[in-house]
Amino acid sequence: MLKINFAGIVDYSSVDFPGHVCAVIYLCGCPYRCPWCQNADVALANPEVCREMEISEIIKNLKENFIIDAVTITGGEPLMQNETFELCLRIKNETNLLLKIDHNGFYPETLQKFLPLLDFIGLDIKAPFTEKYGSAVGRDDWKNVVERVRRTCEILAEWDGKKEARTTVVPTLTDESEIIEIAKIANKYKFSIYTLNEFRAERTLDEKFQNIAPYSYEKMLNLGKIAKEYLDKAEVYVVTSKKGREKI
């Protein structure tokens, strides 16, 4: 039986697939080392958190869940594992669930193979397409990363499915100027949703970020309003610990 490196499944979420109730599958491993990463154990494939799981068992779990009408596959970075395609293929062939993947943009050619199976994609755009991307993702080869993410955006601009660009707003890395540039990217590549997520200073990959306070609720709302000024059609959302997901 084919196995996949798996961190767990949330049986019910009303926020991970907008407009639907979905299960959330967490897959392990990531090519980035974002210092502020809020899911470091999964990204690093920590064996205390991650384990090999038969894909058949995951499908069985989904089939037995009568509450959901969709599934989101997230990470880590789902496209890092070759087995993820088989998981997605079986979800589409063996269930009636809508399918969403959360992607960090690092695997554009791989993503292209997945698109016929997807109903929705969430793409992390972590910084403007400059050397700041390297700081955001913890890699020195920022030009390579930016080129990959740009290529992913180009592919998605030609795709008819629903697509969301997302940015975690990290103090010291992300402020008004960065949000403006990222909003321009989301607009250029025709994303239908742009979401700003509040940073959480809990168990970050780099412990120094645990001492950084997230922006205030008011600041997050203001950044959302600024982003909206640079988007022609996309809906803008802000996600905060105070009020959850709010449309701007």
N, C-alpha and C positions, 0 to 999 in steps of 0.2 A: 504494500500500500504506500502511496506517495505521501510524504510528510513535509511539513512546513514549520519554520521556526516561529513560534507563536507565544504571545505573552498573555493572551486572555480574550474574553469576549464580554461585552456589556450587552445584556439581553434587551435593553429598552433605552432609547434616547429620543427626545423630542427636539433636539437642537442640532444634531450632527448632519441631518439631511433635511434642509428647510422644507416645511410643508408636509413632512412624512414622519412616521414613527419607525425608527430603524434600530437594528442591532449594530454594534460597533466591534469590529475585529481588529485587534492590535497585533501587528507583525513586527518582528525584531530586526535590528540592524539599520544602519544609516551611513551614507558616505560623508556626511557633515559632522563637525564637532562644534556646534554652536555653543559658545560658552554659557549662554543663558538658557540652554535647553531645559525644558520643564518635564521631560520624559526620558531622562538620561539612561536609566536602567534598560529601557527598551531600545534606545538608540545604540547603546553599547553591547546589546545582546547579553546582558548579565545573566549567567546561568541560574542565578537565584530567582530570576523573574521569568526567563524565557525557557521554553522546552520544545521538543519536537512533538508535533501533533499531526495525526493522520487527517488529511483533508476530508475524508469520508466522515470523520467524527464532527468536524465543523459543519458540514452540510446537514448532517443528522440533527444537530442542535438548531440550525436555522429552520428546518422543516417542522420541528416540534414547537416553534415559537409562533403562536397564533395571534400575537398582538401586533407584530411588525408588518409593514408593507415594503420595506427597503432595508438595505444593508450598506454600511460604510466600512471600507477597509482603510486602515490608517496605520501609523507606526510610531516611531521609526519611519522608515521609508519602504512602502510595500513593493515598489518596483525593483528593489535591490535583490529580491529573491526570484529565481526563475520559476519556482513553483507557484507563485502568485497568479500567473496566467491560467494555470489549471484550476485553481480555486475559483477564479472569476468565471471561467468557462462553465464549470459545474454549477455555479450559482445561477447563471443564465439558462442553462439547459435543464436543470432539475427543480427550479423554483420559479415562482412568479414575482420575485422580489426585484424592485428597482435597485440599481447598483451604482455606488459612488466610490471613487478612490480619492484619497488625499495624497498629493504628490509634491515633492520639493523641487521639481523641475530639472533634476540632474540627469534624467534618462529620456531624452526626447524621442529617440528612435524606438525604444521599448514602449513608451507611451503610445506611439502611433499604432502599434499592434493591438493595444488594449481598447482603443477608442470605439471600435464597433460593438464592444460589449458594454459600454458605459452609458448611463443616463445622466450622470453629473460628475464633475471633477472639481475638487478644491485644490488650487495651486498656491503654495507659499511663495510670495515675493518678499524676501526678507530685508531688502535694501535697494537703493538705486543701483543702476547698472554701472557702478564705478568700483574703485578699490574698497569702498565701504562694504561691498558684498563679502569680501574675504574676512573682514572683522566679524561680520554677522554670523558667518557659517564656520569660522574657526579653521580656515584653509588658506595657505599661501598662494595657491594657484587661482587667484580671483578671476583672472581673465578667462580661464578655462570654464570656471563655474558660470560666469556671466554669459558666456557664449552658449552654454548648454541651456540655461534658463531662457535666454532670448529665443533660441531655436524652439523650445517647448512652447513659448508664447506664440510664435509664428504658426506652429502646427495647430494650436487651439483656436487661433483667429479664423482658420478655415473650417473649423468643426462646428456643426450645427447644434451640438448638445449644450446643456446648461453648464456654465462655468463660473466659478467664484475665485477671485484673487483675495489672498488673506495676508495680513501682516501682524505679527506680534509686536506691539509697541514697547520697546525696551529702553528705558531711560539710560542715557550715556551713548546709546547707539542710534536711537530713532527719535526725531523731533519734527517740528513743522516742515523744515526744508526737505527732509527725507520723505515724509508723507506726500508732499506735493509731487515729488519726482516719481514716487511709486504710483500715485493716482494717475499721472500722465501715462505711465506704462499700461496700467489696467485699461485706460480709455483707448489707447492706441490699438491694443490687441482684443478689443471688443468683449471684455468680461461683462457678464450681466449683473454680477454682484461684487462689491468690494467690502471686505470686513476687516475692521481693526480690533484685534484682540488684546485685552489687558495682560500685561506681563505678571507672572506669578513667581515670587522669589522663594520658591520651595524646592529643595533638593536639586538645584541647578548643577549643570556639569562642572562649571567653574564656581567654586564656593564663594568667590568674591561677589558674585551676583546675588547671593542670598542676603547681602547687606544693602542691596539697592531697593528702595521703595518704589512700587509702581506709581505711575502718574495718577493724579486725582481723578475722580469721576468727571468733574467739570472739564479738566484738561482733555480727557478722552473724547468727550462730546465735542469739544471745540476742534480737535484734530479731525473728527469725523465730518464736521461742517466744512472745514478747509478742504478735505479730500473731495467732497461733493462738488465744490466749485470747479474742479478739473475733470469731472466725469460727465459726458453728454447724456448717457442713458442708464448707466449702471445704478442699481440700488445700493445705498451705503448703510452699513450696519456697524454698530459698536457693541462689543461684548465686554461687560465689566462684572466684577464680583458683587457690586451694589444692586444692579438691576438686570443682569443677564443680557440677552440679545435685544437690542433696540434699533429700530430703523431711524435713520437721520432724515 
